[in-house]
């Protein structure tokens, strides 16, 4: 089902401050900008993102997110449901792909993702 890591994302409280660090200090170059609230950096074939768009995690905490890329999104979501996995967020479509958020046994969120062509 899982073929690669689609992206890893970190929440940011202050996007300007975060960008100054990741771009100015670490030297990353912006690959994609989604409305000034989600910035992606391509690194060695992978994607790292910073975002102010959502609260990640449970009990009001913010934590990094990890997205696994799948070949067949619908089949992956169906397999998760059949296995009894808890979907935290129902499948949704974004401008660049499809995603659903599932909780592991400890409540950590993992994103199942399929990029659009």
Secondary structure in CASP SS format (residue, H / E / C, confidence):
PFRMAT SS
TARGET T0000
AUTHOR 0000-0000-0000
METHOD secondary structure of the structure
MODEL  1
X C 1.00
X E 1.00
X E 1.00
X E 1.00
X E 1.00
X E 1.00
X E 1.00
X E 1.00
X E 1.00
X E 1.00
X E 1.00
X C 1.00
X C 1.00
X C 1.00
X H 1.00
X H 1.00
X H 1.00
X H 1.00
X H 1.00
X H 1.00
X H 1.00
X H 1.00
X H 1.00
X H 1.00
X H 1.00
X C 1.00
X C 1.00
X C 1.00
X C 1.00
X E 1.00
X E 1.00
X E 1.00
X E 1.00
X E 1.00
X C 1.00
X C 1.00
X C 1.00
X E 1.00
X E 1.00
X E 1.00
X E 1.00
X E 1.00
X E 1.00
X C 1.00
X C 1.00
X E 1.00
X E 1.00
X E 1.00
X E 1.00
X E 1.00
X E 1.00
X C 1.00
X C 1.00
X C 1.00
X C 1.00
X C 1.00
X C 1.00
X C 1.00
X C 1.00
X C 1.00
X C 1.00
X C 1.00
X C 1.00
X C 1.00
X E 1.00
X E 1.00
X E 1.00
X E 1.00
X E 1.00
X E 1.00
X C 1.00
X C 1.00
X H 1.00
X H 1.00
X H 1.00
X H 1.00
X H 1.00
X H 1.00
X H 1.00
X H 1.00
X H 1.00
X H 1.00
X C 1.00
X C 1.00
X C 1.00
X E 1.00
X E 1.00
X E 1.00
X E 1.00
X E 1.00
X E 1.00
X E 1.00
X E 1.00
X C 1.00
X C 1.00
X C 1.00
X E 1.00
X E 1.00
X E 1.00
X E 1.00
X E 1.00
X E 1.00
X E 1.00
X C 1.00
X C 1.00
X C 1.00
X C 1.00
X C 1.00
X E 1.00
X E 1.00
X E 1.00
X E 1.00
X E 1.00
X E 1.00
X E 1.00
X C 1.00
X C 1.00
END
